[in-house]
Amino acid sequence: MPNKIIKIAILDMYNGEPNQGMRCIIDVINRFSPVVAFEIFDVRVKCELPNIEKFDIYISTGGPGNPLIGDGNWDKKYYDFIDLLSKWNIENTVKKHVLFICHSFQMACLHFGLATVTKRNDTSFGVMTIHKTKEGAVDSLFEGLANPFYGIDSRDYQVVQPKLSVFAKKGAKIISLEKIRDHVQYERAIMAVRFTDYFVGTQFHPEADPISFVAHLRNKEAKEKIKNMKGKKKFRNMLEDLMDDDKIYKTNETLIPNFLRTAINDLMKTKKMLSN
């Protein structure tokens, strides 16, 4: 790895399945070259986790499957690693910054005891509006995004039933929610949480870009599955949303860059202060 200032560890949670997410994440990270360097760790297949002292920023990806179930090996080591990062931030001046995405976000919410994770009534897939909470409206993660903003959603599970007393005790905040659905009985899912000043996570996919989504739709089986699931009209609306510069493009160009910019600025400021 080149001797650069900021080192990023990508925690690959895709379980060996083909995906566009990794390409998208790497594309966003490369926008910060040459300030950063990155390395990928295959958590679920190879049980790989980075040396905590060698990396500054961690991006834990989305992935397939049930977030409630691991194999008793990689998932235990993953949770232990998250605890190590938390412990590091308590004991050290230079902090570790973490972004949890989708599957990782669900696991983090479970691990920190903040909410319940349940199977959805049906799969959520496509472009959706995401609503900032009062806390989210001033969170650096969402700076530059409208309210509501748009994201790519792909999940069979959801984070619901927040334990507000635990949120208060840990100083965690819900910073975005699923669309308001007062006319149906289903709960609004939690779409993003600020776990600490340095840990944040999203249920949706901030790394996703229209290129990755359209690439997915080149698979005939995938396209027919989505049409059958959502209907032809919603499918066409989704394609229009993908091509709108103010929707998915805007989120892709804003959210993870916000996370990285905030983390890099914090790390450089702290390291400079300690070197003086």
Steps between C-alpha positions, in 0.01 A plus 500: 500500500639843411615715791211747492349710775164333562444123478154357435393140566203373298329219690354280224170352623378375160565133587667435167193597294542713185401863560542856377537643849873447532569673168288794616676527836844488339391762247402740781820434695711566190356853485717571806823373345787561573402591858379145574588137436268203553509125555216246480434233766270206423315466830240232430686260267858524630429642847747781429512808721759779498760588759325778689819703543574517127174653373322827569163463324277196454218445250297187575299401193155367433447135429249224443325279751350517846677747731372303799701191406875447462710186509621555855847586376521801267203672667647461850836634381325785318312605814817469709675723246226766526543489878875549456435809287261636764755435774773669293291816466447516875869458579673693219511857373520405130162343426392221264215593266253235381222496241260202514294429185177294477581148629779641719263772623243242607767300683631815673153598619455150643844495660455836671151398617332800338207340318339184365580349161210322332424346161301733278154412372648530150836591348586868481688564177557803282507875541335639812462830680675523836396749765743678730406526864559818700842363598570391144430848365816624674713185464813543287424172320202654320639847438406615150209257462138611482232376740383254392786371289525190285686172545526148364332252731543121488397298804290215631556608862446826682597680819190598700374551857779728625582463868505869579637454852803318353541772238500762775744306719747448215454847351391347168258677266259395226589729210267375225183298459312319228214681329201592718229238456220598733238330281640147551578297810868444432764686698744744349843345480800684645715599202807648671648524849777714647636245750773733629687803373720257305267208415210547259292265287237494227240237410497614137796490259673841483773354280256395224503683170269470197775320306504214751122476507465497122775237481290287735198546272694366201435162655167395349399290800570788739298742286199266480519433874487874576213556254301217658577628848427870443285512187581654161399855598720511810779342299485780242480764775810346657692529173401868474619559858834336418562743217408812699815694591341621825419153633736200514789685337470768769510248787791309347698820456422630849455250782811282515714798394351686801593207726854480364555876500386528863717206606809616308473855634461371857796264467732756340405768753557266794829363367625852431405608853689204650810566288531863617 
